[in-house]
């Protein structure tokens, strides 16, 4: 077993992988990393893909996503397969592609004890929307729900009002692109990343004292970025819109798909011996 010197926890959508709509002004050489219903959906630049493979040779790379297990399994990320991955915003930990039942059972128990039910939250959200701006309302992994909206028609103040309702009930609201998420507070990427790190240290897969690096673009990534030893975010996305900064979080110079190259280079700078 090769012991890794660095752990890298990275968000995927609009951090490492991008749909065409999220490319920005760039038109780089690209590789398709996800197909949906037989059609290409998400891409990486050739440069980012090649460098991610190099990173995976030396570091414990852990994909961390708000996608469900099924949605994550559509992705063919260069450098895989991954011994660990985190899906459903921390709701599921995958070990060699299989969900860890003990983690999910403990998380479900905490959500039941501390939060309003998903049924209650979804019913309240449905009562607040109409077809003028709400396109779809979905549940994910029996954990959280999200609303797909027409951003041009979204009423001013909707997100803030919805978040204000959620907070006293143990939930929070955030927006990433066209999706407005309602998430139970215990369902958090950083909690799952911490658990994965403990397991890899205990098993000897990760060297004791090795740094944790992280990357992400949205509010659901913020705690993961703050708790890392060093982190980076792209110059786009929800955190950029909020002008969110932190002393240990770098910001890419580029926005759009080119930002992914800077993110992987940031990881490589700490992971590859010079």
C-alpha positions in Angstrom: 0.0 0.0 0.0 1.4 3.4 -1.0 1.1 5.9 1.8 0.0 9.3 0.6 1.6 12.5 1.7 -1.3 14.9 1.0 -5.1 14.7 1.1 -7.1 16.6 -1.5 -10.8 17.1 -1.1 -12.3 18.8 -4.1 -15.7 19.8 -5.3 -16.6 18.8 -8.9 -19.2 20.8 -10.7 -17.9 24.3 -11.7 -14.7 23.5 -9.8 -13.0 20.7 -11.7 -15.7 19.8 -14.3 -17.9 22.1 -16.4 -20.9 22.0 -18.7 -20.6 24.1 -21.8 -22.8 26.8 -20.3 -20.2 27.2 -17.5 -17.1 27.4 -19.8 -17.0 31.2 -19.6 -15.1 32.9 -22.5 -12.7 30.1 -23.0 -12.8 27.5 -25.7 -10.0 25.1 -24.7 -9.0 21.7 -25.8 -11.3 19.5 -23.7 -12.2 16.0 -22.7 -15.7 14.7 -21.9 -15.9 13.3 -18.4 -19.7 12.8 -18.2 -22.5 11.7 -20.5 -26.2 11.9 -19.7 -28.8 10.0 -21.8 -26.1 9.3 -24.4 -25.0 12.9 -24.8 -21.9 14.6 -23.6 -22.6 16.8 -20.6 -19.5 17.8 -18.5 -15.9 18.4 -19.5 -12.4 19.1 -18.2 -9.7 20.9 -20.2 -7.0 18.5 -21.5 -4.5 20.3 -19.4 -6.5 19.9 -16.1 -7.3 16.3 -16.9 -3.6 15.4 -17.5 -2.5 17.2 -14.3 -5.2 15.5 -12.3 -3.9 12.1 -13.3 -0.4 13.2 -12.1 -1.9 14.5 -8.8 -3.7 11.2 -8.2 -0.4 9.3 -8.4 1.0 11.1 -5.3 -2.0 12.3 -3.3 -5.2 11.0 -1.7 -7.7 12.7 -3.9 -11.3 12.6 -2.6 -14.1 13.9 -4.9 -16.6 15.7 -2.8 -20.0 16.6 -4.4 -23.6 17.6 -3.7 -24.5 15.1 -6.4 -26.3 11.9 -5.4 -24.5 8.6 -5.7 -26.2 7.9 -9.0 -25.3 11.3 -10.5 -21.7 11.0 -9.3 -21.3 7.6 -10.9 -21.9 9.1 -14.3 -18.6 10.9 -14.0 -15.4 9.4 -15.4 -12.8 11.6 -13.7 -9.2 11.2 -14.8 -7.0 9.5 -12.2 -9.7 7.2 -10.8 -11.0 4.9 -9.5 -11.1 6.7 -6.1 -10.8 4.7 -2.9 -13.0 7.3 -1.2 -15.6 9.8 -2.4 -18.2 11.9 -0.7 -21.6 12.4 -2.3 -24.9 14.0 -1.4 -23.1 17.0 0.3 -21.7 14.7 2.9 -24.7 12.4 3.2 -22.9 9.4 1.8 -19.3 8.2 2.0 -18.3 5.8 -0.8 -15.5 3.3 -0.1 -14.4 1.7 -3.4 -17.6 2.8 -4.9 -19.9 1.3 -2.2 -21.9 3.4 0.3 -20.9 3.2 3.9 -24.1 2.2 5.8 -22.9 3.0 9.3 -22.1 6.6 8.3 -25.5 7.1 6.7 -27.3 5.5 9.6 -25.6 7.8 12.2 -26.2 10.8 10.0 -29.9 10.0 9.6 -30.3 9.7 13.3 -28.7 13.1 13.9 -31.0 14.7 11.3 -34.1 13.2 12.9 -33.0 14.5 16.3 -32.0 18.0 15.3 -34.0 19.0 12.1 -37.4 19.4 10.7 -38.4 16.5 8.4 -37.7 16.6 4.6 -41.5 16.2 4.1 -42.2 19.4 6.1 -39.5 21.4 4.3 -40.5 20.2 0.9 -44.1 21.1 1.6 -43.2 24.6 2.8 -41.0 25.1 -0.3 -43.7 24.0 -2.6 -46.1 26.4 -1.0 -43.7 29.3 -1.7 -43.2 28.8 -5.4 -45.2 29.0 -8.6 -44.6 28.2 -12.2 -43.5 31.7 -13.1 -40.0 30.9 -11.9 -39.9 27.4 -10.4 -39.1 24.8 -13.1 -38.7 21.6 -11.0 -38.6 20.5 -7.3 -36.5 17.5 -6.6 -35.4 15.3 -3.6 -31.9 13.9 -3.3 -31.0 10.7 -1.5 -33.9 11.1 0.9 -31.8 13.8 2.6 -32.4 17.2 1.1 -34.3 19.0 -1.7 -33.6 21.5 -4.4 -35.5 23.8 -6.6 -34.5 24.4 -10.3 -35.4 28.0 -11.1 -35.5 30.5 -14.0 -32.9 32.9 -12.6 -34.2 35.8 -14.6 -37.6 35.4 -13.0 -36.6 34.5 -9.5 -38.2 37.1 -7.1 -35.8 39.4 -5.3 -35.4 38.3 -1.7 -36.7 34.8 -2.3 -33.5 33.0 -1.2 -33.1 35.2 1.9 -36.7 34.7 3.0 -36.4 30.9 2.4 -33.2 30.7 4.3 -34.7 32.7 7.2 -37.5 30.1 7.4 -35.1 27.2 7.2 -32.5 28.3 9.9 -34.7 27.9 13.0 -35.7 24.4 11.8 -32.1 23.1 11.5 -31.8 23.7 7.7 -30.2 26.2 5.5 -30.8 27.5 1.9 -28.2 28.3 -0.7 -28.1 28.8 -4.5 -25.7 27.3 -7.0 -26.5 28.4 -10.5 -30.1 27.4 -11.3 -30.5 25.3 -8.2 -31.7 26.5 -4.8 -30.8 23.9 -2.1 -32.5 23.3 1.2 -30.0 21.3 3.3 -30.2 19.9 6.9 -27.3 21.5 8.9 -25.7 18.1 9.9 -25.4 17.2 6.2 -22.1 18.9 5.5 -19.2 18.1 3.3 -16.6 19.0 5.9 -18.0 16.5 8.4 -17.7 13.7 5.8 -14.2 14.8 4.7 -13.0 14.8 8.3 -14.3 11.2 8.7 -12.6 10.0 5.6 -9.3 11.6 6.8 -9.6 9.9 10.1 -10.1 6.5 8.4 -7.2 7.0 6.0 -4.9 8.0 8.9 -6.0 5.0 10.9 -5.4 2.6 8.0 -2.0 4.1 7.2 -3.2 5.1 3.7 -2.3 8.7 4.7 0.8 9.9 6.4 0.3 11.3 9.9 0.5 15.1 9.9 -0.2 15.3 6.1 -1.9 18.5 5.0 -5.5 18.7 3.8 -6.1 20.8 0.7 -9.6 21.7 -0.6 -11.4 23.4 -3.5 -14.9 24.5 -4.2 -17.1 27.3 -5.6 -20.3 27.4 -3.6 -21.6 28.2 -0.1 -22.0 24.5 0.6 -18.2 24.2 0.2 -17.3 27.1 2.5 -16.8 25.1 5.7 -14.7 22.5 3.9 -12.5 25.3 2.6 -12.1 26.9 6.0 -11.2 23.6 7.8 -8.5 22.7 5.3 -4.9 23.6 5.9 -5.0 25.4 2.6 -7.7 25.8 -0.1 -8.6 27.5 -3.3 -11.8 28.7 -5.0 -12.5 29.8 -8.5 -13.2 33.4 -9.5 -16.9 32.5 -10.2 -19.8 30.8 -8.5 -21.7 31.6 -5.3 -18.7 32.4 -3.2 -17.5 34.9 -5.8 -20.9 36.5 -6.0 -20.8 37.0 -2.2 -17.2 38.3 -2.4 -16.3 35.6 0.2 -12.7 35.4 1.3 -10.7 33.7 4.0 -7.0 34.0 4.9 -6.3 30.4 4.0 -8.3 30.3 0.8 -6.6 31.4 -2.5 -8.7 32.6 -5.5 -7.9 31.8 -9.1 -7.0 34.5 -11.6 -9.2 32.9 -14.2 -13.0 32.3 -14.2 -14.8 29.6 -16.1 -13.3 26.3 -17.1 -9.7 27.7 -17.1 -9.9 28.1 -13.4 -9.8 24.3 -13.0 -6.2 24.3 -14.3 -5.1 26.7 -11.6 -6.9 24.6 -9.0 -5.1 21.4 -10.0 -1.8 23.3 -10.2 -2.4 24.6 -6.6 -2.8 21.0 -5.4 0.2 19.9 -7.3 2.3 22.6 -5.8 1.8 21.1 -2.4 1.7 17.4 -3.4 4.6 16.9 -5.9 8.1 17.1 -4.6 10.2 19.7 -6.4 
